[in-house]
């Protein structure tokens, strides 16, 4: 009888050790997950800094190259909109400039 009880006690101690190790692993996973979630929240809630961009390009009307014009754009881009200035040059017309306001749809 005592031998059977000793085996049961040993089995119970082994199971307790295994369960304790599993619990430690699960706790470490949960704490790591909480750290990841905290880091993601910091990234998501980080304020957006405006960016300054400059572009050069050629624009045509229709699919022909009859009246192309060269333009340069300077934009200050925010998260939802952009504001800027554009200067354009056409070969047969006087050059000009204008202001730009763009709202980001997607």
Biopython code that builds the backbone (N, CA, C, O; Angstrom):
import numpy as np
from Bio.PDB.StructureBuilder import StructureBuilder

atoms = [
    (1, "UNK", "N", (0.820, -1.191, 0.000)),
    (1, "UNK", "CA", (0.000, 0.000, 0.000)),
    (1, "UNK", "C", (0.864, 1.255, 0.000)),
    (1, "UNK", "O", (0.573, 2.207, -0.724)),
    (2, "UNK", "N", (1.860, 1.265, 0.756)),
    (2, "UNK", "CA", (2.740, 2.430, 0.859)),
    (2, "UNK", "C", (3.472, 2.671, -0.454)),
    (2, "UNK", "O", (3.702, 3.822, -0.825)),
    (3, "UNK", "N", (3.841, 1.607, -1.163)),
    (3, "UNK", "CA", (4.520, 1.750, -2.451)),
    (3, "UNK", "C", (3.585, 2.410, -3.464)),
    (3, "UNK", "O", (4.023, 3.267, -4.231)),
    (4, "UNK", "N", (2.342, 2.037, -3.480)),
    (4, "UNK", "CA", (1.355, 2.622, -4.382)),
    (4, "UNK", "C", (1.138, 4.096, -4.056)),
    (4, "UNK", "O", (1.015, 4.924, -4.959)),
    (5, "UNK", "N", (1.091, 4.413, -2.793)),
    (5, "UNK", "CA", (0.930, 5.809, -2.389)),
    (5, "UNK", "C", (2.159, 6.641, -2.789)),
    (5, "UNK", "O", (2.030, 7.787, -3.218)),
    (6, "UNK", "N", (3.346, 6.047, -2.642)),
    (6, "UNK", "CA", (4.581, 6.745, -3.038)),
    (6, "UNK", "C", (4.589, 7.012, -4.553)),
    (6, "UNK", "O", (5.024, 8.077, -4.990)),
    (7, "UNK", "N", (4.111, 6.051, -5.348)),
    (7, "UNK", "CA", (4.038, 6.249, -6.800)),
    (7, "UNK", "C", (3.048, 7.368, -7.155)),
    (7, "UNK", "O", (3.302, 8.204, -8.021)),
    (8, "UNK", "N", (1.920, 7.347, -6.456)),
    (8, "UNK", "CA", (0.927, 8.395, -6.705)),
    (8, "UNK", "C", (1.477, 9.772, -6.333)),
    (8, "UNK", "O", (1.272, 10.747, -7.056)),
    (9, "UNK", "N", (2.158, 9.838, -5.227)),
    (9, "UNK", "CA", (2.755, 11.110, -4.794)),
    (9, "UNK", "C", (3.809, 11.563, -5.799)),
    (9, "UNK", "O", (3.876, 12.745, -6.134)),
    (10, "UNK", "N", (4.633, 10.633, -6.281)),
    (10, "UNK", "CA", (5.645, 10.975, -7.289)),
    (10, "UNK", "C", (4.988, 11.467, -8.584)),
    (10, "UNK", "O", (5.413, 12.461, -9.172)),
    (11, "UNK", "N", (3.947, 10.752, -9.012)),
    (11, "UNK", "CA", (3.224, 11.183, -10.218)),
    (11, "UNK", "C", (2.610, 12.574, -10.040)),
    (11, "UNK", "O", (2.663, 13.406, -10.946)),
    (12, "UNK", "N", (2.037, 12.811, -8.879)),
    (12, "UNK", "CA", (1.449, 14.114, -8.596)),
    (12, "UNK", "C", (2.520, 15.206, -8.586)),
    (12, "UNK", "O", (2.285, 16.301, -9.098)),
    (13, "UNK", "N", (3.655, 14.931, -8.028)),
    (13, "UNK", "CA", (4.747, 15.911, -8.007)),
    (13, "UNK", "C", (5.258, 16.185, -9.426)),
    (13, "UNK", "O", (5.555, 17.329, -9.771)),
    (14, "UNK", "N", (5.360, 15.137, -10.244)),
    (14, "UNK", "CA", (5.798, 15.322, -11.633)),
    (14, "UNK", "C", (4.782, 16.169, -12.407)),
    (14, "UNK", "O", (5.149, 17.084, -13.145)),
    (15, "UNK", "N", (3.512, 15.846, -12.224)),
    (15, "UNK", "CA", (2.478, 16.622, -12.918)),
    (15, "UNK", "C", (2.485, 18.082, -12.446)),
    (15, "UNK", "O", (2.329, 19.000, -13.252)),
    (16, "UNK", "N", (2.662, 18.286, -11.164)),
    (16, "UNK", "CA", (2.722, 19.646, -10.628)),
    (16, "UNK", "C", (3.901, 20.402, -11.226)),
    (16, "UNK", "O", (3.777, 21.580, -11.561)),
    (17, "UNK", "N", (5.048, 19.731, -11.364)),
    (17, "UNK", "CA", (6.226, 20.353, -11.959)),
    (17, "UNK", "C", (5.966, 20.714, -13.425)),
    (17, "UNK", "O", (6.311, 21.805, -13.879)),
    (18, "UNK", "N", (5.351, 19.777, -14.157)),
    (18, "UNK", "CA", (5.036, 20.031, -15.575)),
    (18, "UNK", "C", (4.046, 21.185, -15.693)),
    (18, "UNK", "O", (4.240, 22.081, -16.514)),
    (19, "UNK", "N", (2.992, 21.176, -14.887)),
    (19, "UNK", "CA", (2.004, 22.245, -14.936)),
    (19, "UNK", "C", (2.612, 23.593, -14.556)),
    (19, "UNK", "O", (2.283, 24.621, -15.148)),
    (20, "UNK", "N", (3.492, 23.579, -13.575)),
    (20, "UNK", "CA", (4.160, 24.807, -13.154)),
    (20, "UNK", "C", (5.009, 25.379, -14.297)),
    (20, "UNK", "O", (5.011, 26.587, -14.533)),
    (21, "UNK", "N", (5.726, 24.500, -15.001)),
    (21, "UNK", "CA", (6.537, 24.958, -16.145)),
    (21, "UNK", "C", (5.651, 25.495, -17.266)),
    (21, "UNK", "O", (5.968, 26.515, -17.879)),
    (22, "UNK", "N", (4.542, 24.808, -17.531)),
    (22, "UNK", "CA", (3.621, 25.282, -18.572)),
    (22, "UNK", "C", (3.036, 26.648, -18.201)),
    (22, "UNK", "O", (2.883, 27.523, -19.053)),
    (23, "UNK", "N", (2.717, 26.811, -16.937)),
    (23, "UNK", "CA", (2.174, 28.079, -16.469)),
    (23, "UNK", "C", (3.201, 29.205, -16.619)),
    (23, "UNK", "O", (2.844, 30.321, -16.996)),
    (24, "UNK", "N", (4.450, 28.925, -16.330)),
    (24, "UNK", "CA", (5.501, 29.936, -16.497)),
    (24, "UNK", "C", (5.664, 30.323, -17.964)),
    (24, "UNK", "O", (5.841, 31.497, -18.287)),
    (25, "UNK", "N", (5.603, 29.328, -18.849)),
    (25, "UNK", "CA", (5.717, 29.613, -20.284)),
    (25, "UNK", "C", (4.541, 30.465, -20.743)),
    (25, "UNK", "O", (4.729, 31.442, -21.467)),
    (26, "UNK", "N", (3.336, 30.105, -20.328)),
    (26, "UNK", "CA", (2.152, 30.873, -20.719)),
    (26, "UNK", "C", (2.213, 32.295, -20.163)),
    (26, "UNK", "O", (1.854, 33.245, -20.858)),
    (27, "UNK", "N", (2.665, 32.451, -18.916)),
    (27, "UNK", "CA", (2.795, 33.784, -18.334)),
    (27, "UNK", "C", (3.819, 34.628, -19.088)),
    (27, "UNK", "O", (3.619, 35.828, -19.278)),
    (28, "UNK", "N", (4.914, 34.003, -19.518)),
    (28, "UNK", "CA", (5.917, 34.762, -20.272)),
    (28, "UNK", "C", (5.377, 35.170, -21.642)),
    (28, "UNK", "O", (5.681, 36.257, -22.133)),
    (29, "UNK", "N", (4.574, 34.297, -22.260)),
    (29, "UNK", "CA", (3.960, 34.642, -23.548)),
    (29, "UNK", "C", (2.990, 35.802, -23.370)),
    (29, "UNK", "O", (2.977, 36.734, -24.175)),
    (30, "UNK", "N", (2.187, 35.750, -22.329)),
    (30, "UNK", "CA", (1.216, 36.820, -22.081)),
    (30, "UNK", "C", (1.922, 38.134, -21.795)),
    (30, "UNK", "O", (1.500, 39.175, -22.298)),
    (31, "UNK", "N", (2.986, 38.115, -20.999)),
    (31, "UNK", "CA", (3.691, 39.364, -20.709)),
    (31, "UNK", "C", (4.378, 39.908, -21.963)),
    (31, "UNK", "O", (4.421, 41.121, -22.167)),
    (32, "UNK", "N", (4.917, 39.018, -22.804)),
    (32, "UNK", "CA", (5.516, 39.463, -24.063)),
    (32, "UNK", "C", (4.450, 40.050, -24.971)),
    (32, "UNK", "O", (4.686, 41.063, -25.629)),
    (33, "UNK", "N", (3.287, 39.432, -25.014)),
    (33, "UNK", "CA", (2.178, 39.931, -25.822)),
    (33, "UNK", "C", (1.758, 41.317, -25.338)),
    (33, "UNK", "O", (1.481, 42.199, -26.150)),
    (34, "UNK", "N", (1.710, 41.512, -24.036)),
    (34, "UNK", "CA", (1.349, 42.828, -23.502)),
    (34, "UNK", "C", (2.388, 43.875, -23.895)),
    (34, "UNK", "O", (2.033, 45.018, -24.184)),
    (35, "UNK", "N", (3.669, 43.497, -23.909)),
    (35, "UNK", "CA", (4.716, 44.425, -24.342)),
    (35, "UNK", "C", (4.538, 44.793, -25.805)),
    (35, "UNK", "O", (4.691, 45.960, -26.166)),
    (36, "UNK", "N", (4.216, 43.814, -26.662)),
    (36, "UNK", "CA", (3.983, 44.079, -28.089)),
    (36, "UNK", "C", (2.784, 45.016, -28.272)),
    (36, "UNK", "O", (2.847, 45.966, -29.052)),
    (37, "UNK", "N", (1.710, 44.745, -27.559)),
    (37, "UNK", "CA", (0.519, 45.585, -27.669)),
    (37, "UNK", "C", (0.831, 47.005, -27.207)),
    (37, "UNK", "O", (0.374, 47.967, -27.824)),
    (38, "UNK", "N", (1.593, 47.147, -26.145)),
    (38, "UNK", "CA", (1.977, 48.473, -25.658)),
    (38, "UNK", "C", (2.803, 49.210, -26.710)),
    (38, "UNK", "O", (2.594, 50.400, -26.946)),
    (39, "UNK", "N", (3.732, 48.506, -27.336)),
    (39, "UNK", "CA", (4.579, 49.117, -28.366)),
    (39, "UNK", "C", (3.748, 49.508, -29.594)),
    (39, "UNK", "O", (3.960, 50.576, -30.168)),
    (40, "UNK", "N", (2.806, 48.649, -29.998)),
    (40, "UNK", "CA", (1.925, 48.967, -31.124)),
    (40, "UNK", "C", (1.073, 50.195, -30.819)),
    (40, "UNK", "O", (0.881, 51.050, -31.684)),
    (41, "UNK", "N", (0.558, 50.286, -29.583)),
    (41, "UNK", "CA", (-0.248, 51.448, -29.215)),
    (41, "UNK", "C", (0.579, 52.727, -29.262)),
    (41, "UNK", "O", (0.073, 53.777, -29.660)),
    (42, "UNK", "N", (1.848, 52.650, -28.859)),
    (42, "UNK", "CA", (2.717, 53.823, -28.933)),
    (42, "UNK", "C", (2.912, 54.255, -30.381)),
    (42, "UNK", "O", (2.913, 55.450, -30.676)),
    (43, "UNK", "N", (3.077, 53.288, -31.291)),
    (43, "UNK", "CA", (3.266, 53.613, -32.703)),
    (43, "UNK", "C", (1.983, 54.207, -33.287)),
    (43, "UNK", "O", (2.033, 55.199, -34.014)),
    (44, "UNK", "N", (0.838, 53.605, -32.972)),
    (44, "UNK", "CA", (-0.433, 54.074, -33.518)),
    (44, "UNK", "C", (-0.749, 55.479, -33.015)),
    (44, "UNK", "O", (-1.247, 56.304, -33.781)),
    (45, "UNK", "N", (-0.474, 55.765, -31.764)),
    (45, "UNK", "CA", (-0.819, 57.057, -31.170)),
    (45, "UNK", "C", (0.268, 58.107, -31.357)),
    (45, "UNK", "O", (0.142, 59.224, -30.855)),
    (46, "UNK", "N", (1.333, 57.762, -32.073)),
    (46, "UNK", "CA", (2.422, 58.715, -32.294)),
    (46, "UNK", "C", (1.926, 59.829, -33.205)),
    (46, "UNK", "O", (1.319, 59.553, -34.240)),
    (47, "UNK", "N", (2.176, 61.088, -32.835)),
    (47, "UNK", "CA", (1.706, 62.171, -33.698)),
    (47, "UNK", "C", (2.439, 62.172, -35.039)),
    (47, "UNK", "O", (3.632, 61.881, -35.116)),
    (48, "UNK", "N", (1.698, 62.506, -36.081)),
    (48, "UNK", "CA", (2.243, 62.510, -37.436)),
    (48, "UNK", "C", (2.985, 63.818, -37.663)),
    (48, "UNK", "O", (2.446, 64.892, -37.393)),
    (49, "UNK", "N", (4.205, 63.739, -38.151)),
    (49, "UNK", "CA", (4.983, 64.930, -38.458)),
    (49, "UNK", "C", (4.791, 65.267, -39.938)),
    (49, "UNK", "O", (4.848, 64.376, -40.786)),
    (50, "UNK", "N", (4.564, 66.547, -40.255)),
    (50, "UNK", "CA", (4.413, 66.906, -41.671)),
    (50, "UNK", "C", (5.718, 66.687, -42.431)),
    (50, "UNK", "O", (6.807, 66.820, -41.872)),
    (51, "UNK", "N", (5.592, 66.351, -43.705)),
    (51, "UNK", "CA", (6.755, 66.085, -44.545)),
    (51, "UNK", "C", (6.776, 67.083, -45.695)),
    (51, "UNK", "O", (5.735, 67.461, -46.231)),
    (52, "UNK", "N", (7.978, 67.501, -46.060)),
    (52, "UNK", "CA", (8.167, 68.430, -47.164)),
    (52, "UNK", "C", (8.659, 67.642, -48.372)),
    (52, "UNK", "O", (9.652, 66.919, -48.288)),
    (53, "UNK", "N", (7.949, 67.788, -49.510)),
    (53, "UNK", "CA", (8.308, 67.067, -50.724)),
    (53, "UNK", "C", (8.377, 68.040, -51.892)),
    (53, "UNK", "O", (7.651, 69.033, -51.938)),
    (54, "UNK", "N", (9.257, 67.737, -52.828)),
    (54, "UNK", "CA", (9.358, 68.509, -54.058)),
    (54, "UNK", "C", (9.238, 67.583, -55.251)),
    (54, "UNK", "O", (9.789, 66.482, -55.245)),
    (55, "UNK", "N", (8.517, 68.023, -56.278)),
    (55, "UNK", "CA", (8.287, 67.198, -57.457)),
    (55, "UNK", "C", (8.574, 68.025, -58.709)),
    (55, "UNK", "O", (8.355, 69.236, -58.730)),
    (56, "UNK", "N", (9.060, 67.362, -59.740)),
    (56, "UNK", "CA", (9.201, 67.929, -61.074)),
    (56, "UNK", "C", (8.495, 67.002, -62.049)),
    (56, "UNK", "O", (8.528, 65.782, -61.885)),
    (57, "UNK", "N", (7.855, 67.575, -63.064)),
    (57, "UNK", "CA", (7.164, 66.709, -64.002)),
    (57, "UNK", "C", (6.804, 67.429, -65.281)),
    (57, "UNK", "O", (7.015, 68.633, -65.426)),
    (58, "UNK", "N", (6.258, 66.665, -66.201)),
    (58, "UNK", "CA", (5.771, 67.183, -67.467)),
    (58, "UNK", "C", (4.307, 66.794, -67.575)),
    (58, "UNK", "O", (3.933, 65.653, -67.304)),
    (59, "UNK", "N", (3.483, 67.755, -67.974)),
    (59, "UNK", "CA", (2.059, 67.505, -68.101)),
    (59, "UNK", "C", (1.636, 67.824, -69.530)),
    (59, "UNK", "O", (2.112, 68.791, -70.124)),
    (60, "UNK", "N", (0.747, 67.014, -70.073)),
    (60, "UNK", "CA", (0.209, 67.254, -71.415)),
    (60, "UNK", "C", (-1.307, 67.263, -71.344)),
    (60, "UNK", "O", (-1.902, 66.794, -70.374)),
    (61, "UNK", "N", (-1.915, 67.795, -72.375)),
    (61, "UNK", "CA", (-3.372, 67.783, -72.464)),
    (61, "UNK", "C", (-3.735, 66.745, -73.516)),
    (61, "UNK", "O", (-3.296, 66.843, -74.662)),
    (62, "UNK", "N", (-4.505, 65.785, -73.147)),
    (62, "UNK", "CA", (-4.836, 64.684, -74.042)),
    (62, "UNK", "C", (-3.658, 63.726, -74.137)),
    (62, "UNK", "O", (-2.781, 63.715, -73.273)),
    (63, "UNK", "N", (-3.646, 62.943, -75.169)),
    (63, "UNK", "CA", (-2.572, 61.972, -75.349)),
    (63, "UNK", "C", (-1.538, 62.442, -76.372)),
    (63, "UNK", "O", (-0.819, 61.628, -76.952)),
    (64, "UNK", "N", (-1.468, 63.736, -76.589)),
    (64, "UNK", "CA", (-0.514, 64.278, -77.556)),
    (64, "UNK", "C", (0.549, 65.093, -76.833)),
    (64, "UNK", "O", (0.369, 65.478, -75.678)),
    (65, "UNK", "N", (1.630, 65.346, -77.504)),
    (65, "UNK", "CA", (2.702, 66.168, -76.947)),
    (65, "UNK", "C", (2.709, 67.560, -77.594)),
    (65, "UNK", "O", (3.768, 68.175, -77.718)),
    (66, "UNK", "N", (1.556, 68.052, -77.999)),
    (66, "UNK", "CA", (1.523, 69.341, -78.698)),
    (66, "UNK", "C", (1.759, 70.521, -77.764)),
    (66, "UNK", "O", (2.475, 71.450, -78.137)),
    (67, "UNK", "N", (1.193, 70.517, -76.585)),
    (67, "UNK", "CA", (1.358, 71.635, -75.646)),
    (67, "UNK", "C", (1.806, 71.140, -74.276)),
    (67, "UNK", "O", (1.077, 71.314, -73.299)),
    (68, "UNK", "N", (2.967, 70.536, -74.177)),
    (68, "UNK", "CA", (3.400, 70.082, -72.855)),
    (68, "UNK", "C", (3.874, 71.261, -72.010)),
    (68, "UNK", "O", (4.281, 72.298, -72.533)),
    (69, "UNK", "N", (3.815, 71.083, -70.736)),
    (69, "UNK", "CA", (4.423, 72.094, -69.872)),
    (69, "UNK", "C", (5.159, 71.422, -68.723)),
    (69, "UNK", "O", (4.745, 70.381, -68.213)),
    (70, "UNK", "N", (6.246, 72.038, -68.336)),
    (70, "UNK", "CA", (7.097, 71.565, -67.251)),
    (70, "UNK", "C", (6.629, 72.234, -65.975)),
    (70, "UNK", "O", (6.343, 73.431, -65.961)),
    (71, "UNK", "N", (6.552, 71.468, -64.918)),
    (71, "UNK", "CA", (6.116, 72.065, -63.663)),
    (71, "UNK", "C", (6.973, 71.554, -62.505)),
    (71, "UNK", "O", (7.526, 70.455, -62.548)),
    (72, "UNK", "N", (7.060, 72.367, -61.499)),
    (72, "UNK", "CA", (7.713, 72.003, -60.252)),
    (72, "UNK", "C", (6.759, 72.275, -59.108)),
    (72, "UNK", "O", (6.072, 73.297, -59.096)),
    (73, "UNK", "N", (6.712, 71.382, -58.163)),
    (73, "UNK", "CA", (5.770, 71.487, -57.049)),
    (73, "UNK", "C", (6.520, 71.324, -55.737)),
    (73, "UNK", "O", (7.381, 70.455, -55.602)),
    (74, "UNK", "N", (6.186, 72.157, -54.790)),
    (74, "UNK", "CA", (6.716, 72.056, -53.433)),
    (74, "UNK", "C", (5.521, 71.865, -52.511)),
    (74, "UNK", "O", (4.649, 72.731, -52.440)),
    (75, "UNK", "N", (5.474, 70.731, -51.800)),
    (75, "UNK", "CA", (4.312, 70.393, -50.969)),
    (75, "UNK", "C", (4.709, 70.157, -49.525)),
    (75, "UNK", "O", (5.741, 69.550, -49.241)),
    (76, "UNK", "N", (3.880, 70.644, -48.621)),
    (76, "UNK", "CA", (3.976, 70.303, -47.213)),
    (76, "UNK", "C", (2.830, 69.336, -46.949)),
    (76, "UNK", "O", (1.664, 69.729, -46.957)),
    (77, "UNK", "N", (3.168, 68.067, -46.716)),
    (77, "UNK", "CA", (2.154, 67.015, -46.629)),
    (77, "UNK", "C", (1.868, 66.645, -45.178)),
    (77, "UNK", "O", (2.763, 66.277, -44.416)),
    (78, "UNK", "N", (0.594, 66.756, -44.824)),
    (78, "UNK", "CA", (0.118, 66.341, -43.512)),
    (78, "UNK", "C", (-0.571, 64.986, -43.673)),
    (78, "UNK", "O", (-0.587, 64.423, -44.768)),
    (79, "UNK", "N", (-1.135, 64.468, -42.594)),
    (79, "UNK", "CA", (-1.735, 63.141, -42.661)),
    (79, "UNK", "C", (-2.980, 63.122, -43.539)),
    (79, "UNK", "O", (-3.185, 62.153, -44.270)),
    (80, "UNK", "N", (-3.812, 64.146, -43.497)),
    (80, "UNK", "CA", (-5.073, 64.154, -44.236)),
    (80, "UNK", "C", (-5.069, 65.084, -45.446)),
    (80, "UNK", "O", (-5.909, 64.931, -46.333)),
    (81, "UNK", "N", (-4.157, 66.032, -45.507)),
    (81, "UNK", "CA", (-4.163, 66.971, -46.622)),
    (81, "UNK", "C", (-2.750, 67.470, -46.892)),
    (81, "UNK", "O", (-1.831, 67.251, -46.103)),
    (82, "UNK", "N", (-2.601, 68.145, -48.027)),
    (82, "UNK", "CA", (-1.322, 68.719, -48.435)),
    (82, "UNK", "C", (-1.570, 70.145, -48.912)),
    (82, "UNK", "O", (-2.595, 70.444, -49.526)),
    (83, "UNK", "N", (-0.618, 71.012, -48.617)),
    (83, "UNK", "CA", (-0.660, 72.366, -49.148)),
    (83, "UNK", "C", (0.681, 72.647, -49.809)),
    (83, "UNK", "O", (1.713, 72.122, -49.391)),
    (84, "UNK", "N", (0.658, 73.475, -50.836)),
    (84, "UNK", "CA", (1.911, 73.725, -51.512)),
    (84, "UNK", "C", (1.809, 74.806, -52.567)),
    (84, "UNK", "O", (0.836, 75.557, -52.639)),
    (85, "UNK", "N", (2.848, 74.859, -53.379)),
    (85, "UNK", "CA", (2.996, 75.868, -54.417)),
    (85, "UNK", "C", (3.504, 75.184, -55.667)),
    (85, "UNK", "O", (4.318, 74.263, -55.595)),
    (86, "UNK", "N", (3.020, 75.637, -56.820)),
    (86, "UNK", "CA", (3.433, 75.041, -58.089)),
    (86, "UNK", "C", (3.860, 76.147, -59.052)),
    (86, "UNK", "O", (3.221, 77.195, -59.142)),
    (87, "UNK", "N", (4.947, 75.892, -59.763)),
    (87, "UNK", "CA", (5.444, 76.800, -60.802)),
    (87, "UNK", "C", (5.487, 76.025, -62.105)),
    (87, "UNK", "O", (6.008, 74.911, -62.138)),
    (88, "UNK", "N", (4.948, 76.591, -63.183)),
    (88, "UNK", "CA", (4.913, 75.867, -64.446)),
    (88, "UNK", "C", (5.422, 76.752, -65.584)),
    (88, "UNK", "O", (5.310, 77.978, -65.545)),
    (89, "UNK", "N", (5.985, 76.090, -66.597)),
    (89, "UNK", "CA", (6.554, 76.752, -67.768)),
    (89, "UNK", "C", (6.028, 76.049, -69.005)),
    (89, "UNK", "O", (6.110, 74.826, -69.113)),
    (90, "UNK", "N", (5.487, 76.821, -69.940)),
    (90, "UNK", "CA", (5.042, 76.291, -71.224)),
    (90, "UNK", "C", (5.869, 76.950, -72.328)),
    (90, "UNK", "O", (6.258, 78.111, -72.199)),
    (91, "UNK", "N", (6.138, 76.220, -73.410)),
    (91, "UNK", "CA", (6.984, 76.789, -74.465)),
    (91, "UNK", "C", (6.373, 78.012, -75.150)),
    (91, "UNK", "O", (7.098, 78.967, -75.428)),
    (92, "UNK", "N", (5.091, 78.019, -75.427)),
    (92, "UNK", "CA", (4.483, 79.104, -76.193)),
    (92, "UNK", "C", (3.654, 80.063, -75.345)),
    (92, "UNK", "O", (3.102, 81.026, -75.876)),
    (93, "UNK", "N", (3.560, 79.827, -74.071)),
    (93, "UNK", "CA", (2.742, 80.649, -73.176)),
    (93, "UNK", "C", (3.605, 81.187, -72.042)),
    (93, "UNK", "O", (4.669, 80.634, -71.765)),
    (94, "UNK", "N", (3.171, 82.240, -71.390)),
    (94, "UNK", "CA", (3.944, 82.748, -70.249)),
    (94, "UNK", "C", (3.894, 81.761, -69.080)),
    (94, "UNK", "O", (2.919, 81.033, -68.894)),
    (95, "UNK", "N", (4.961, 81.762, -68.316)),
    (95, "UNK", "CA", (5.012, 80.872, -67.150)),
    (95, "UNK", "C", (4.086, 81.407, -66.066)),
    (95, "UNK", "O", (3.650, 82.557, -66.107)),
    (96, "UNK", "N", (3.803, 80.564, -65.119)),
    (96, "UNK", "CA", (2.901, 80.971, -64.041)),
    (96, "UNK", "C", (3.127, 80.146, -62.792)),
    (96, "UNK", "O", (3.968, 79.248, -62.755)),
    (97, "UNK", "N", (2.368, 80.469, -61.791)),
    (97, "UNK", "CA", (2.457, 79.738, -60.527)),
    (97, "UNK", "C", (1.071, 79.697, -59.888)),
    (97, "UNK", "O", (0.160, 80.419, -60.294)),
    (98, "UNK", "N", (0.936, 78.853, -58.902)),
    (98, "UNK", "CA", (-0.332, 78.737, -58.199)),
    (98, "UNK", "C", (-0.167, 77.983, -56.893)),
    (98, "UNK", "O", (0.845, 77.325, -56.651)),
    (99, "UNK", "N", (-1.173, 78.095, -56.072)),
    (99, "UNK", "CA", (-1.177, 77.386, -54.796)),
    (99, "UNK", "C", (-1.942, 76.078, -54.937)),
    (99, "UNK", "O", (-2.835, 75.948, -55.774)),
    (100, "UNK", "N", (-1.578, 75.118, -54.107)),
    (100, "UNK", "CA", (-2.185, 73.791, -54.168)),
    (100, "UNK", "C", (-2.742, 73.439, -52.790)),
    (100, "UNK", "O", (-2.077, 73.627, -51.772)),
    (101, "UNK", "N", (-3.951, 72.936, -52.775)),
    (101, "UNK", "CA", (-4.530, 72.324, -51.580)),
    (101, "UNK", "C", (-5.106, 70.990, -52.006)),
    (101, "UNK", "O", (-5.979, 70.942, -52.872)),
    (102, "UNK", "N", (-4.632, 69.902, -51.409)),
    (102, "UNK", "CA", (-5.087, 68.564, -51.742)),
    (102, "UNK", "C", (-5.588, 67.870, -50.482)),
    (102, "UNK", "O", (-4.943, 67.936, -49.436)),
    (103, "UNK", "N", (-6.722, 67.212, -50.578)),
    (103, "UNK", "CA", (-7.258, 66.391, -49.495)),
    (103, "UNK", "C", (-7.033, 64.926, -49.861)),
    (103, "UNK", "O", (-7.388, 64.501, -50.961)),
    (104, "UNK", "N", (-6.450, 64.156, -48.953)),
    (104, "UNK", "CA", (-6.153, 62.752, -49.216)),
    (104, "UNK", "C", (-7.416, 61.910, -49.021)),
    (104, "UNK", "O", (-7.946, 61.805, -47.915)),
    (105, "UNK", "N", (-7.886, 61.312, -50.122)),
    (105, "UNK", "CA", (-9.084, 60.473, -50.051)),
    (105, "UNK", "C", (-8.760, 59.084, -49.502)),
    (105, "UNK", "O", (-9.509, 58.553, -48.683)),
    (106, "UNK", "N", (-7.653, 58.496, -49.946)),
    (106, "UNK", "CA", (-7.250, 57.175, -49.457)),
    (106, "UNK", "C", (-5.780, 57.015, -49.569)),
    (106, "UNK", "O", (-5.243, 55.968, -49.208)),
]
sb = StructureBuilder()
sb.init_structure("model")
sb.init_model(0)
sb.init_chain("A")
sb.init_seg("    ")
for serial, (resi, resn, name, xyz) in enumerate(atoms, 1):
    if name == "N":
        sb.init_residue(resn, " ", resi, " ")
    sb.init_atom(name, np.array(xyz, "f"), 0.0, 1.0, " ", f" {name:<3s}", serial, name[0])
structure = sb.get_structure()
